[in-house]
Amino acid sequence: MSNNDPTFGSAGLHARLRHLEDQARFTLDVLDMAFNLGDFQTSINRLEEPSALLDEAVARIGELVQFSVTAFYLVDEHTSDFVLSLCRPSQEGSAIEHEVERLIETGVFALAVRENRPITVYSSDNSHRLVLSVLATTSRVRGMFIGAMPRTEKNLSGILLSLLSLILKHCANAIESFELYRLLREHERRQREFIDTLSVTVFETDPAGILRSLNRAAATQFGLDPATLPPAAGLLDLLAPDDRPRMAAAIAETLRNGQPASLACEAMHASGATFPAVLHLAPCMHEGLCIGLRGVLGRRPAE
C-alpha cells in the first residue's frame, strides 16, 4: 500500500484527528445539554396542579425542537383515562383531540404507550408528522406527549429523539412526585379535620417544647384560640405554674429517651383557673432522633 494514500498521509491523519475532536466536543455538548434539560426547577411540593411542570417541559422541549403544536395528555387518577391537559397553541386542542381519537381507533396510541421510545406517524391529512412519546416512570404510565411538525420539515435525528425522551422521563418523574405530594397533603388535611373533631386538646411541639399546632378543643378546654397563639407559646404554658418545673423535667426525659409517657399534671385555663389533667406524650422520631412531641392533654377523671 502506498504512503501516498491520502487516508494514511499527513493531511488525512490531521483531517481524521479533527473529525474525532469534533465528535468528542459534540458528545460533551450533548451530555451537558442532557444534564441541563433534565433539571426541572419547579418547587413540586408547593404546586396545586401539574400545569407548571408541563409548561416547564414545553420550554425545555422548545430548546431542542420547534414543534408547531405541543400537547400533553395526563392519566386521570380516578378514571385512568388520558385527558388533554395542555396544548400549545391552545386553539389547536380540538385538532389534537381529533388526531388522538383516530390514533386510539387504529391502535397506534396503545402502541406508543407500550413503547419505551418516541414513535412518529403522519396526521390524518398527511400534512404533519406526529411524534408520540409516553410519560412513564418505573411504576406506572403518567401520560402522553404529542408534538406536531409540518411534513416538509426534516426528520428528527436519533440524538434529538433521545434527548426528548430524557426530558419526558424527568417530566413523568416530576408528575409522579407531584401526585405523591398531593396525596400526602390530602392525608394531612383529613387528619387535621379528624383531630379537630376530638373533644380533648391535641398538640404538636418542636424539640424545644414550642407548640407547632393545637386543635380546636383547646379553645374550649383552655380558652385559647389556636389561630392567634403567640409564636413562642410552649407546652408548659398550658400547665399550672407550680407544676411546670416537675413537668419540664418529665418532658425533657421523654425527649431524651424517645419513649411515650403518660403524666398526671395540673393544667391551667387562660382565666387562671387550674384543673387536674393527664398528659399523654409520644415522641416524633426521624432517623433515630426525637424531633418533637405529639400528644393529648385531657381532664383527669375524678378518683
Beta strands, then each sheet from edge to edge (+ up, - down):
strand 1: 69-75
strand 2: 82-88
strand 3: 119-122
strand 4: 128-136
strand 5: 141-150
strand 6: 201-205
strand 7: 211-214
strand 8: 261-268
strand 9: 274-286
strand 10: 289-299
sheet 1: 2+ 1- 5+ 4- 3+
sheet 2: 7+ 6- 10+ 9- 8+
end
